Amino acid sequence: MITGELKSKIDRVWDAFWSGGISNPLEVIEQITYLLFIKRLDEIESRELKKAERFPNAKVTLRFGPDEQELRWSKFKDRDPETMFKIVAHRVFPYLQTLGGDGSTYSHHMRDARFTIPGPALLDRVVNMLDQIPMEDRDTKGDLYEYMLGKIATAGHNGQFRTSRHIIRLMVEMTAPQPKDEICDPACGTAGFLVEASDYVRRTHEEALLDAEQRAHFHESMFHGFDFDGVMLRIGSMNMLLHGVENPDIRYRDSLAESVSGESEKYTLILANPPFAGSLDYESTSRDLQRIVKTKKTELLFLALFLRLLKPGGRAAVIVPEGVLFGSSKAHRELRRMLVEDQKLDGVVKLPSGTFKPYSGVSTAILLFTKTDSGGTDNVWFYEVSADGWSLDDKRTPLLPDEKLTAAPKVALTEDEHTKNNLPDVLARWSRRNDDELQRARTEQSFCVSKAEIAEQGHDLSFSRYKQTVHEEVDHRSPLDIISDLERLESEIRQGMSDLKGMLG
């Protein structure tokens, strides 16, 4: 976790960008990303030079020639602001655009790098700030980047927005990525799901990464992310690099428009919160997906995509708008039928409507399923999250200390704290969905519903369809007692009228 002092420095640099005329948070992140990449190149160069000194016959890859030494971070960072600005603007960035031949995703995405920092003073401040960060510490540099990404407070122009880290962590914990998994996010954005999955594997399968073959899989072929926004591809690639994944497969792809034949049944785990922008024209939609479901709705097309990309036995945790759970169109009903009857639908987690504020107030849910192509659904586990640890207004302020805002806190939450953060309870009950959760009453926050009952309800997957309301017990009196009371009341009224007449007469 980064310190308050470092956060303050980042905040000051962020303010400097704004006062310098760069008000788009994505552009700020992009410019910082370029500088981090330049710093990374210098670190690699220094490591290769040391390797060459120690092992004269070793094969080394040097990126900077004799006439390019001043392009290295370690050389220009101590120059005066004016000179540094000229070097970075007119030599370093043109150099970045020539990279890409090494096959790494970072070099490939940096080819379109544009330098937009407006002046020497701002560049000097940013370089000094980044130079003080202990970049050899994976946790520190990863948390630094996550903190900066947290400043993206408005939706992107393609309906993109950043999924909160605590929701991502819940979904990763529920799916428990394994060292041999092939993990994909077909709308990866800043690569938050892939980053969290990589951290989970490091944390829970540390011994597996000691094996050379497994380590190569982790760095080269375990993580796959698609996006059609160049800025997102650069940011996502850098996010993975700063979290210690050397060369993930982060690449350009319009997931709904292109044929998925080359990717079909390739992945064992899909984690995603794709942008749901409404409808697409049939002409711009992949024919592969239209064969699964005939629709223009992007949320349904993405579900069809997930089913195509998964290997049999592969699993998914994906966020969908709540309308997917109960929509009455033929496409809605057919996709739900497929999940329940043809695949194995494991769970539905209803999220509060404020989960994605300030980006969106739409109600959403997490669908968890396993691709089988042969059915397998017996019972579907439902959970209604009423609180996720943050206020559900546009401010989204934390309601608990940082260590208790996660889905897996080290210390158990009290009953009062549970009312502010349900996520640890979600994770705990998910692990018991085939055990005592099967006996939970429909009046509880979580329960299971049989496949047969779901089929009877037209495969409706909304929580409210199966939730039962708790009715207070009321003592019912017999009709004779009620009649007797009414007769006594009538008698008292008559007596009162009689007394009133006597007084007036």
C-alpha positions, 0 to 999 in steps of 0.5 A: 500500500502506498504511503500518504506522502506518496499519494500527496505527491501524485495529487500535486502532480495531477493538479499540475497537469490540470493547471498545465491544460491537460484536464482529461484524466485518461490523457494524464494517465497516458502521459505518465504511462509513457514516462514509466515505460521509458524508465522501464527501458532504462532499467532493462538496459542497465540490467543487460549491461551488468549482465554483459560485464559479469558474463562476457559471453552471455547474449544480451539485448541492448536497446540504446546505441552509442548515440542514443545514450542521452535518451535513457531515463538515467541520463536525461532526468538530471538535465535542466528542465528546458534541455530535458523537455527538448530531449524527451519531446524531440528524441525520446518519443520519436524513438518510442515510435520505432519500437515494437520489433521485440514482439512485446505488447508494450513496445507494440502499443507504444508505437503510437505514443504522442507527447502532450506535456505542455512545458518543461516545468511540468515534465520536470515535476513528473520525472522527479516524482516518478524517479523517487518511487521504488520501482523495484517493489512490485506492490508499490509500483502496482499500487501507485498505478492503481491509485492513479487509475482511481482518479479516472472519474468519468465514463469513457467515450465508448461507455467504458468505466473502471470496475471498482477493485473490491468488486473485481477482487470478489469475482476473482476470489469466487473463481479462484484462478489456478496456475494452469488457467488461460484467463481472458477479459474480452473488454479489458480496459485498464486490465483490472481483472487480469491484474487481480487474477495475477496477484491471486495466483502469486499469493495462493500458488507461490510454489508453482511459479518456481517451476520454469515452465509454469513461470513462462506460462504466467508471464507469456501465455496465461493472461489475455485482454482485448480492447479496441481503444489504443489508450486503454491498450497502453494503460492496460499493458503498463498496468500488467507490467507494473504488477509483475507480468512481463509479456501478457497478451493485450491486443486490439480486438473489436470483440463483438464485430470480429469472427471468434473462430480463431479464439473459440474454446481457447480459455478456461476462465473469463472475468469481465465487465464489458461496456453495455452501450445499447445496440449494434447493427446486425451488419457490424456484429460477428456472424459467429455470435449471431448464430448463437443468438439473434440480437442487437443487444450488446449485453446478450452478444457478450454473453454469447461471446463468453460461451464461444471463448470458453473451453468445455469445463471453463468457468466465468464470472461476468457482470451484466445489467439486471435486465438480462436476468428477466428480459422478456425478448426471445433472445433474453429468454433463449440465452437464459435457457442456454445457461440453465439447461445447456451449461451449468449456471452456478450463481447469481449475485445481485449488486446494489444499484449504486455500485457503479456510481458515479459512472452509472446508476444501472442495476447489475448482477454477477453471473457465475457459470461453467461451460459444459455443453451438456447441462449440469445445473442442479441448483442456482445459488442467489445472493442479494448484496445490499452493501459493498462497503461504500456509500451508494451515492455519487460520492462512494465514500468508504464506510469501513477502514481499508482493511475491512473493505475487501471481500477477504479481510484478515479479520472477520467483520462484526454483525454491524460491519456486515450491514456495511459490507456484505462481500465477505459473507458473499464469499463465505456462503459461495463456498457452501453453496452445495452444502448448508446453503441448500437449506437456507430459507427464501427469506434469507439474503442468500438461498438456492433455487432448483433448476426445475423451479427456474424452468417453471418461471421461464428461466427468470433469474431475478432475485425478487422472483424467488425471494419470500417476504417475512410476514409478522405473526398476528394473533387472529381473533375468532369472529364470535369474539369480534361480533361480541365486541361490536355488540358491546360497543353498539350498546355503549353508544346507545347508552351514551346517546340516551344519557345525552338526551336526558341531560338535554331534556 
